[in-house]
Each structure stands twice: as C-alpha cells, then as structure tokens.
Amino acid sequence: MTSRRPSRLRVLGAIASSELGGAERVFADLGKGLDHDRFELWIACHGEGPLLEEYRRIAFGVHVVNLRDVGPSAVMGLARLMRHLRCDVVHSHLWTTDVLVGLAAALARVPVRITTVHTEYFRTVDERGLRKLRKRVLSGMYRLPYALFDRVVAVSQAIADDLGGRPGVRVRPERVQVVQNGIDLSRFPGPSSAVARDALGLPTRAPVVVTVANFVPMKGHRWLIQAIPGVLEQFPDTSFVLVGTGKELPTIRNLVSAAGLGSRVRFLGARQDALEVLALGDVVVVPSVAAEGSSIVSLEAMALGRPLVATAVGGIPELVRDGETGILVPPRDSPALARAICALLSDPVRMRVLGQQGRELVRARFSLEGMVRQIERLYVELAVSKGIVDAGWSP
C-alpha cells in the first residue's frame, strides 16, 4: 500500500454512531470541511440515525457496519473494508470504534492511523455495585487500544492530561495532539422569533432556560432540576426546556413530577432543530458533572450569542471565560446553578454583553476551518512520514 502515490489521500472516517450528539456533530462538520481536492473521504458508521444522510452527502461512500460490538467478526469485516478501499488514513471516533478500527487497521496494514478522543471515558458517575467496579477496571485499561494509533487527537488540554495522567495504562504525551473543536457557523439560525416560541407552547415574554444534552448521568440533569425551585422563587414564570434523549430520561421525568415542576419543565426529546431551540433560550445551561471533553453545546450557545451557565469540568473552562463569555459554577451544586441563572435573568445588560463576547470568542478561536486545517496538516504530516506522499505534496 505504501508504494501507491495518490493524487488524493484516501481517508476512512469511522464513528460508532449516526445519532444526534456532540462527537457526531464534530465528525460530520470535519467531513464537510475537508478539502475534497486533496482528501477522498469514505465513512464507516454504526446505525441509521438522523445524521446518516448528512454523512452520505459529505463522503464518497458510506458503509453502515456494527461498530458497537467488539468481536473478531467485526474486526475482520472492517479489515476487509479497509483493504478494499486501499485506505491511506483511518480516523476513528468514539471508544468502541477505536478498539475495532485499531485492530482492523493493523491487520489491513493501513499506513496512517489516527483517533480523536472526545471525552474522559469510563469515569464513574453515580454508579454502584458491579457497574461501578466494571467502570473502574475499564478506567485503568481503556487506553490500551491507543497503542495501535500513530496519533491520538485530544479535543481539549483536559483530555490530553487525562490520557497521560489517569492511573492505569497511559498514552505518552508525544503521541497526543490537542485540536480543539470548531463549529460550522453556516448551520446557525438567525434571531429567534415569537412564532418559534409559540410553536413550542412557550410564553412570548417570560424567561426561557434551555439545556441540550442526552440524558446520561454525566450530563448532570438532576442537579439542574434541583436548581429550578430556587430560580422560580425569583422568576416564577420561567420555563425550562430540555432537549435530548437517553437512558436516564425516565428518572429525570420522575424527579420533575415528584417536585411538582411539570408545568415549568418541557421535554422535547431528540431534535434535529436543536440549534433553533437553543436560540430561543434567554439562558443556556450546561450542568455536566464530569467528563466533558469540549462541550459543543457551550460553543453553540456562545456562537448564538446566548448567555451561558456551565459547570467547570473537563474542557469547559478552556472554552468559557468565567465572567466574560459565561458563568462557571462548581459541578453538583444546585444552589450555585440557581444563583447564576438568577443573576443573569436579573441583569439583561450583562446577558447581552456576555452573549456578544461569547459570539466574538467563537468566531476568533473555535472556527470549523481552523479545526479542519489542523486535522488536514496532521494527515499530510503522517502520510509524509510513512512515505505515502513526498514533502510538499499537493494533488
């Protein structure tokens, strides 16, 4: 394979999901932004979720394969696909994909192997018993597959530090490269409208607080629910809009019902128009308790000019400047969440300033083009080092 001198580098991007999520959004935006005169993108993905059609629009071809079940047949199938495509580069996203792609790429002798790590995998959050024990074991071992890759891309410095610092198997710092996420501003809607609020049954003038996150323990929904009474004491007409789905959704619904908050909280499920819903929020809240590598929702909220309250976990403090582009609060601190939300709702001028400064920061530092160019340089750098193309290569 290394003797082929391509006019374009053939890249297989692989991801264990086609559902709506932050890593999936980054994956799709990266594929859209690649220079297709220089890189021929193929995609292997799991499932037939809402983003599958977008994957098909940005790639030369899409192969829907099982990237969730780690086993010999899946590895062999991926290796056959890589040999058939004669890949120059494989780029993996999400952990089970990393395991499968790492092994398959080694078997298929793909020259350049890259993975992007989007979160701090296998952190324990409210688990008990055997589930907690299993996570603790995996916490120490999950970085083993990264030995099969030439470069491990971390979406934040917090992720890079975790890869090399958490007890257990570690990734050597020289093999890790930080490339912070960028977002595609062309996807963003214009200013929100009263009509859009009406469509969701929201009051035209009353405050709206929005959270967009799948319902899993690390996203911290329960701490937001516990903060709501404190907000309603000062702003009784406030509506809370929660976008997302997931295994903890029934638990959160029960918490809302038990607290008598059903009239103030609206569950919208998974939405392809999540950006439009974010744009409706007077305040956007990111209440995560752990493992946020680089919060896409935080970037999206800032890009929309929405004032943001977020927890200071993982890579979020690398995105949100406390007091300048949003307010940072400790994780698992419902009173602090309530105080921060109320502080913003009581100060429209501050809300406007934070929103404006957040928008400017995203445009300056977190553009899609900046992220894509860094990844493209990495592809070429490694391809040159493996003799696939010469230094100074261009198609």
FENNOR-V376616 format. One record per helix or strand of 2 or more residues. SS is the DSSP state (2 for helix, 1 for strand). FROM is the first residue (numbers start at 1). TO is the last residue. If there is no record, write none. Layout:
<<SS & FROM & TO> <SS & FROM & TO>>
This chain:
<<1 & 9 & 15> <2 & 22 & 33> <1 & 39 & 45> <2 & 52 & 58> <1 & 61 & 64> <2 & 72 & 85> <1 & 89 & 93> <2 & 95 & 108> <1 & 112 & 117> <2 & 129 & 148> <1 & 151 & 154> <2 & 157 & 165> <2 & 173 & 175> <1 & 176 & 178> <2 & 185 & 187> <2 & 194 & 199> <1 & 208 & 212> <2 & 217 & 219> <2 & 221 & 234> <1 & 239 & 243> <2 & 249 & 258> <1 & 265 & 269> <2 & 274 & 280> <1 & 283 & 286> <2 & 296 & 303> <1 & 307 & 311> <2 & 316 & 319> <1 & 326 & 329> <2 & 334 & 345> <2 & 348 & 365> <2 & 368 & 385>>
